[in-house]
């Protein structure tokens, strides 16, 4: 294994990712995949308690800004009072924490028992706000709760269609995901739609984060390499406080302890239209979770079994239901985690379980969450850019071993190309779609997945790829 991916891992305990999973995905007689990353801690490894806590905190810091973004935006768009905005955030944090514990450790047939973290899915912002405005916030909660039940119900079906995702589709998905998320990370890094947009400090933080992570990952010891994201985040955090960017008012206002409220908005029937929209979104979310689960399995060299995929989708459903009944929004297995694992080489599900426990504690201790979130999100943007770039790198590595036939080249070109068209197109382009489908059609990742899967089913095998 050569190149930067090797440098970002390293160590005596490393476990190389070999061809076994590639063989399982590709089918009998297909060429195996080469190594994608090198792990320091595998799925069932248990780091020392101190290291595990640090690794767990690293995951929490990575996902925190994205996790609270959805409830903050929904609260702002609906003009909710402070107590209901707090309920939104608390519900999401509690659901993320419990859902992550279920995903990592498993409860019966629910949970993938993989290092998957759950986070709020921003695509639900539109329909939640629409239902809340036309009906009520209680009706939105009713639709989302039924949506969670739907995820649980369809999870066995989703687990049975994993064969639709051979290596070329998985690799294309990771490239699409990485490139799509880099655009989002860029907006965060440059402070788009905030008072910091256009200020030199945003560019300085972006470049400093990337340089810092690269130096740490390339030159640090084995443990330091695995904590490269945490070290960079803490360094940027301290700098932010020193130059006066910390929001101490929110910290002072946050209570030390709060018990999450059960159904803080009540619950009501959402109407057929609102419920149908949420169910469509949940089906798409299930397919996306399956895609991320398969990609993660490829990366950490475990078999993407029907049980694991079914458990991941069911875990999303149960986690979403927990979040909703305590005032939050639906959750999904985060693709950010794939980038974090590819960068740090830490794939232990027990580390992720610690992250889940931390999130549960933060749901009851709002003061801690306020401290974590006291610096502007743009200061974390450089870390996100680097991490999402790593997702694309893993996808490129998988694809480079899967381009055996001309059809594979076509699948890659069409899926990545169309997803980028969607990502770069003006918002007005998608106004021709019905409201229920507009957000899905405007999602580059969803479009890329559908194109890759459909072309994989439609294009006949046979022609070898053109060399050079």
N, C-alpha and C positions, 0 to 999 in steps of 0.2 A: 504494500500500500504506500503510495507516494503522494506528495502534494500537500496542500493546506489542510485537507480534511484529516490526514494523519497527524499533522502537527497539533490540531485542536484537541486531540485525545491523548494518547500516549499512556505508558505505565505498565507495570508488571502484571496487573490484573486485567489488562485489556482483553476483550474477546472480539475476534474479527468476525465481520458479517460475511458469511459465505454464500454459496450458490443454492443452498438447500431450499430456501423459501422461494427463490426465483424459479426453481424446478417445479415446486408445488403450484405456483401461480401460472406458469407457462404451459403446464400440461405435460403429459408423458411424451418423451422424446424431444422436447424443446431444449434449446441451448440454455445452460444455467447462467445466472447473473453473477458478475464478479462482486467483490466487496464494495459496499457503499460507504460505510463509516466504520470506525473502530471504537468499541465500547470499553469504558473503564469499569462500569458496573452494569451487569446484565439484569434481565427481568427479575430474577429471584434473588439477586445479591442483596445483602444487608450491610450498608456502610456502617462505620462506627456511629454511635449516637450523636456525637458532635458534628461529624461530617454530614450525617443525614439531616440534621436540623438546618445546617447551612444550605444544603442542596434544596431542602424544602422551602426555605425562605426565598431562595433564588427564584423558584417557580412562581411564588406568590407575587414578588415584586415585578416579574416579567408581565404577569397577566392583570395586575391590579387596575391599571388605567383603562384597559379595554373592558374589564369586568364591570366597572362602574359607569362607563360611558353611556350605555343604553338607558339605565334608569335615570341618569342625569338629564339626558336629552328628552326623554318622555315627560319627566317632571316639568321641564322648561316649556315644552310645546303645549302641555295641558294647563300650565299655570297653576300647578298644585301647591298647596300650602307646605310649609317646611316639614310638618310632621308626616305628611303623606310622601313627600320626597324621601325622607329618611326611611320610611317603610319600604319603598321601592328598593333602595340600596341594601337595606338589611335583609330583605327577602332574597335578593340575588346572592348576597354573600353567604347566607345560610344554605341556600340551595346548591351553590357552587361547592361549598365545603362538604356537605353531606353527600351530594352527588359524586364528588371526586373520591370520597372514601369508598362509596359503593363501587365505583368504576375500578378503583385500584385493588380493593380487597374482595369484592363480590359479596352478594347476599343471595344465596340460592342460585337461580338461573339468571338473575339480574346482575349486570356488571361484567365487564370484559376481563377483569383481573390483569389489566395492562396499565402502563404509566400514562393514562389519559386524564387530563384536567378538564372540568366543565366550566364554561363561561357563558355570559349572556350573548345571545345571537342578535346582532344589530339589525338584521333584515326584518325583525318583528316590530321595529319602531313604527313603521308606517301603518300596518294594520291595527296595532294596539291603539295608536292615537286616533285612527279613523273610527274604530268601534266605540272608543270612549267618548268621542265627540257626538256621534250619531245616536248612541244608546246611553251607555254609562261606563264608568271604570269597572263597576261590578260585572257588567256584561262582558267586558274584555277579559276579566278574570275567569268568567265562566267558559268563554271560548278557549282560553289558554289551558284551563284545567282539562277540558274535554280533549284538547290537542295532545296533552300528555298521555291520556288514556289511549289515544289512537297510536302513539308511538309504541307504547307497551304492546298493543294488540298486533301491530304489523311487524314487530321485531323478528318473529320466527320466519316470516316471508323474506325479509331483507337478508337474513342470514343464509338463505338458500340460493341467492343470486350472486354470490361472491365470484362465481366463474366468469361473470361479465367483465372482470377486472384483471386481465393478464398484465405482464410487466409493462408493455407499451402504454397501456391505459393508466396504470399507476404512476409511471414516470412522467407522462404528460400531465397528469393531475398535479403532481408536486411542482413541476415547472410553472404551470398556470397559477397555482396557489401562491408560490413564492413571488412571482412577478406581480400578481394582483395585490398582494399584501404590501409589497414594497411601495406601491403607489399610495396606499393608505398611510404607511409609515412615513413617507415623504411629507404628506400633509400634516401629520402630527409633528414631525421634526421642524418644519418651517412655521409652525404655529398658525396654520390656515384657520380663518374664522375666529381668531383670538387677537388680543391687543398686541401680541408679540410678533405678528406677521410682518415680514419685511425688516425686522431688526437684526443687526449683525450677530447678536448673541445666539440666534437660532443656528446659523451656519457654523459658528465656533463650536457649539455643543455637539452638532452632528459630526463634524470632523474629529473632534476630540474623543468622542465615544468610539468611533470606528478604529482610530489609531490605538486607543487604550486597549480595546478588546483584542486587536490583532497582536499587539506586543505581548500582552499577558498570555494569550493562547499559544503563541509561538515560543516564548522564552521562559515561561513560568515552570515551576515544579509540577508534578503530576496532580496534586491536590489543587494547586493554584489554577491550573488550566481548567479543571472541572468547575471552578468557581469564577471563571473569567467574567461572566455576565453580572454576577452579584457584586464583584469587586468594582466593575465599571459603574454599575448603578449607584453603589454607595459613594464612590468618588464624585460622581456628577451631583448626587444628592447633597453632599457636604458643600461642594462649590456653590450650589444654588442657595443654600442657607447663608453662606458667607457673603454672597453678593446681594443679599436682601430679597431673594425671590420666594422665600418661604411664606406660606399663608398661615400665620399663627392665629388669625381670628377664627378660622374654622376649627383649629385644634382647641382653642379656649372654649368655643361654643359646644363642642361635642361632649356628651355625657360619658362618664366612665363605664356605666353599665346600662344596658337596655334589653328588655325581654321582647323578642320579635312578636308582633301582633298577628293573631290568626284572622285571616280574611279581613284585612283592614278596610277594604272598600266594599265589603259584602260580596254577594255573588248573584248573578241574574242570567236569564236566557239571552244569548247574544244575537239571535236572529239567524235565519238560514244563510244569508249572504256573508255575514261576518264569520260564522262558524266554518263555512265552506272555504273561505280564504285561509283561515288558520290551518285547516286540515291539509290544504294543498302545500302550504309552507312546511308543515310537519313531515309530509312525505318526502319533499325535497331535502329537508334536514336529515332525514333518516338515510337517504342515499349518500349524502355528503359525509355523514358519520361513518358509514360503511367504507367509503373511499379513504378517509383519513385512517381508519383502523387498519385496513389492508396495507396502506403505505407505511404505517408505523411498524406493523409486523414484519414487513420486508426489511425495514431498517434495523430492527433489533433481533432478527433471525429467530422468529417464532412462527409457527404455522397459523395463517389466518383462517382458523376453523370457523365453521358455522356457529359453534357455541360462543366464540369470542365476539363475532360480529353481532349476533343476536343479543348478547349481553351488553355490548356497547350501546346499541340503539335503545334497548330497554332501560339502561342506566340513564341515558339522556331523558327518556320519558319520565322516569321516577324522579330524577333530580329536578326536572322542570315543574312537576306537580308540587314538589316540596317548596320550590321557590315561589310559585304562584300563590299557594295557600297562605304564605307569609308575606305576600305583597310584592313579589318580584315578577320577572318575565321569563320566558322559556330559555333553556340552556342548551348548549351543544358541546360536543367534545372539541376542544380547541386545537386548531391547526398550529397555533403558535408553539405548542408543546413539541411538535415534530422538529421545528427549528432549534428549540432549546436543547433537545437531546442530541441532535446532530452536531451541535456546537460544543456541548460539555462532555458528551460520552457517558452520561449518567442516565441509565434506563431502568433503574430499580423502581418497581411499583410501590415499594414501601416508602421510598422518598416522596413519591407523589401523595401517598396516604397521609404523610406528615403535613404536606401542603394543605390537604383537605381539612385536617384537624386545626391548622392555623386559621383557615378561613372561617370555620365554625366559631372559634374563639373571637375572631374579629367581628362577627355578627353580633355577639353579645357585648363586646367592648368597643364601642364606636370611637373612643379616643385613639385607639391603636390605628384604626383605619384612617382617621384624620391625620395622624402623624405620617403614615406611609404616603398619603396623597397630598401632602402639603406643598410640594413643589410643582411648577407648571408641567403638564405632560410633554411639552416640546423638548424638555431636557432629557427625556427617555427615548426620543425619536431615533437617534443614531443607533442605539442598541437594537431597536426593532428592525431598522433597515438591515443591519448585519445579520440578525437572526432569520429574517425572511429570505435574505439572500442565500443562507445555508439550506433552506428548504428547496430552493430552485437548484442548488448544487447537487443535492441528493437525487433529485429528479433527473438531472442531466446524466449523472452517473448510471442510474438505472436504464435510462433510454439509450445510452451509448452501447449497452450490451444487448438491447432488445431490437435494434434496427436490422432485422434479418431479411425482411422482405419489403418490396415496394409499398405494400399496403401499410406497413408500419410507418414508413416515411410520410405517407399521406395522412394517416391518423394523427401523427405528431403535428404536421404542418397545419392541418385544418383546425384541430382543437385549440392549439396555442394561438394561431392566427385569429380565429373568430373570437376567442376570449379577449384578446388584446383590442380588437375592434370594439367590442362591447365596453371594455374598460375606458377606452379613449374617446368614445363617441359622446357628443353633447347630449344632455339629458332630454332635450326636445325630441330626439330621434325615437324615443320609446313611448311617446304619447299616443302613438297609433295602436298600442296594445290595450286590451281591457284592463281596468284598474287592478283586478285580482291577479293578473299575470305580469303587470308592468314591472314590478320590483324584481321578479324572477328573471324576466327577459333582460333586465339591466344588470344582472349579476354575472360578471365574467367567469367566475368559477363554476357556477351552475351550468352556464352555456357550454363551457369547455368540457365538463364531465359528460353532458348529454351527447355532444358531438363525438367525443372519443368512444363512448360506449356504442352509439349507433353505427359508426363507421366500422368498429371492430366486428359488429354483427353482420354488416352488409357487404363489406369488401371480401371477395374470395381470396384465399391464400394461394400461394404458388410462385409468384415472381420474386426473384431475389432483388434486394435493394441495389441501386446503381452505386458502385463504388466511387469514392472521390467526389 
